[in-house]
Amino acid sequence: MNGQKRSDVKVGALVDIVLKADQRTGKLTQGRVGRLLTKSPNHPHGIKVMLADGQVGRIAKIYEEN
């Protein structure tokens, strides 16, 4: 999943995000979703989240967990 639909994102999910400072390079940061910050049902650049450690960015990838 690419993280553009809010309904795909769950608190606690393992995700890769792009931090604001890394938008030019596209460097990914991995972590667990702590809070969803985007209110709309979808966003073309990815749903904005705050990770459990406090970092904020837009989701690039959501990992499937079994």
MOGI-V232210 format. One record per residue. N is the residue number from 1. PHI is phi in whole degrees, -180 to 180 (999 if undefined). D_CENTER is the distance of its C-alpha to the mean C-alpha in Angstrom with 2 decimals. Layout:
# MOGI-V232210
n: <N | N>
phi: <PHI | PHI>
d_center: <D_CENTER | D_CENTER>
This chain:
# MOGI-V232210
n: <1 | 2 | 3 | 4 | 5 | 6 | 7 | 8 | 9 | 10 | 11 | 12 | 13 | 14 | 15 | 16 | 17 | 18 | 19 | 20 | 21 | 22 | 23 | 24 | 25 | 26 | 27 | 28 | 29 | 30 | 31 | 32 | 33 | 34 | 35 | 36 | 37 | 38 | 39 | 40 | 41 | 42 | 43 | 44 | 45 | 46 | 47 | 48 | 49 | 50 | 51 | 52 | 53 | 54 | 55 | 56 | 57 | 58 | 59 | 60 | 61 | 62 | 63 | 64 | 65 | 66>
phi: <999 | -99 | 81 | -92 | -107 | -61 | -67 | -82 | -99 | -124 | -60 | 97 | -70 | -84 | -139 | -106 | -124 | -107 | -72 | -54 | -67 | -103 | -62 | -67 | -88 | 80 | -61 | -99 | -123 | -99 | -178 | -105 | -66 | -101 | -151 | -92 | -105 | -81 | -91 | -71 | -67 | -153 | -150 | -64 | -98 | 110 | -71 | -83 | -135 | -109 | -74 | -58 | -89 | 99 | -74 | -119 | -170 | -100 | -70 | -103 | -153 | -113 | -87 | -79 | -118 | -98>
d_center: <10.77 | 8.97 | 6.31 | 8.84 | 10.43 | 9.72 | 12.26 | 10.44 | 7.82 | 9.92 | 10.28 | 11.06 | 9.21 | 8.87 | 5.86 | 6.16 | 4.70 | 7.58 | 9.32 | 11.80 | 14.63 | 13.52 | 13.14 | 16.73 | 16.56 | 13.19 | 13.03 | 10.09 | 9.38 | 9.00 | 8.78 | 8.75 | 7.05 | 9.93 | 9.58 | 8.24 | 9.52 | 9.91 | 13.20 | 14.00 | 13.79 | 12.14 | 11.18 | 12.39 | 10.09 | 6.76 | 5.73 | 5.63 | 5.06 | 7.62 | 7.92 | 11.37 | 12.97 | 12.25 | 10.20 | 8.21 | 6.13 | 4.52 | 2.61 | 6.14 | 7.08 | 7.43 | 10.63 | 13.56 | 15.37 | 19.05>
